[in-house]
Amino acid sequence: MAAMPSTMVLMLSSALLLPTWTPTPVPAVSGGSSLDAVSAVSTKDAWAVGIAAVSS
């Protein structure tokens, strides 16, 4: 794969991650907020791994 400028990678990853970091209203009773936090972290880690693979 062609080497991409890091700024381009950062802009692309920011655009892809934006929906992930948008807070979703969840009833606190259901404990959904902690599930959202876990899912956001695992999604972020998956993107980080993918971006590292692309940029290496």
DRENDO-1510 file (C-alpha; in Angstrom, 1 decimal, always signed):
<recs>
REC; n; res; u; v; w
REC; 1; MET; +0.0; +0.0; +0.0 .
REC; 2; ALA; +1.3; +3.5; -0.8 .
REC; 3; ALA; +2.6; +5.4; +2.2 .
REC; 4; MET; +0.1; +8.0; +3.3 .
REC; 5; PRO; +1.0; +11.3; +5.0 .
REC; 6; SER; +0.3; +11.0; +8.7 .
REC; 7; THR; -1.9; +14.0; +8.6 .
REC; 8; MET; -4.1; +12.3; +6.0 .
REC; 9; VAL; -4.3; +9.2; +8.2 .
REC; 10; LEU; -5.2; +11.3; +11.3 .
REC; 11; MET; -7.9; +13.2; +9.4 .
REC; 12; LEU; -9.3; +9.9; +8.0 .
REC; 13; SER; -9.2; +8.2; +11.4 .
REC; 14; SER; -10.9; +11.2; +13.0 .
REC; 15; ALA; -13.7; +11.1; +10.5 .
REC; 16; LEU; -14.2; +7.4; +11.0 .
REC; 17; LEU; -14.0; +7.6; +14.8 .
REC; 18; LEU; -16.4; +10.6; +15.2 .
REC; 19; PRO; -19.6; +8.5; +15.2 .
REC; 20; THR; -17.9; +6.2; +17.8 .
REC; 21; TRP; -17.3; +9.0; +20.2 .
REC; 22; THR; -20.7; +10.6; +19.9 .
REC; 23; PRO; -22.4; +10.1; +23.2 .
REC; 24; THR; -25.6; +8.0; +23.0 .
REC; 25; PRO; -28.3; +8.7; +25.5 .
REC; 26; VAL; -28.8; +5.5; +27.6 .
REC; 27; PRO; -31.0; +5.0; +30.6 .
REC; 28; ALA; -28.6; +4.9; +33.6 .
REC; 29; VAL; -30.7; +2.1; +35.2 .
REC; 30; SER; -29.9; -0.4; +32.5 .
REC; 31; GLY; -26.1; +0.0; +33.1 .
REC; 32; GLY; -25.8; +0.8; +29.4 .
REC; 33; SER; -23.3; +3.6; +29.9 .
REC; 34; SER; -20.6; +1.2; +31.1 .
REC; 35; LEU; -21.4; -1.1; +28.1 .
REC; 36; ASP; -21.1; +1.9; +25.8 .
REC; 37; ALA; -17.7; +2.8; +27.4 .
REC; 38; VAL; -16.4; -0.8; +26.8 .
REC; 39; SER; -17.7; -0.8; +23.3 .
REC; 40; ALA; -16.1; +2.6; +22.5 .
REC; 41; VAL; -12.8; +1.5; +23.9 .
REC; 42; SER; -12.7; -1.8; +21.9 .
REC; 43; THR; -13.8; +0.0; +18.7 .
REC; 44; LYS; -11.0; +2.6; +19.3 .
REC; 45; ASP; -8.5; -0.2; +19.8 .
REC; 46; ALA; -9.6; -2.0; +16.6 .
REC; 47; TRP; -9.3; +1.3; +14.6 .
REC; 48; ALA; -5.8; +1.9; +16.2 .
REC; 49; VAL; -4.7; -1.6; +15.1 .
REC; 50; GLY; -6.1; -1.1; +11.6 .
REC; 51; ILE; -4.5; +2.3; +11.2 .
REC; 52; ALA; -1.2; +1.1; +12.5 .
REC; 53; ALA; -1.4; -1.8; +9.9 .
REC; 54; VAL; -2.2; +0.6; +7.1 .
REC; 55; SER; +0.5; +3.1; +7.9 .
REC; 56; SER; +3.3; +0.6; +8.5 .
</recs>
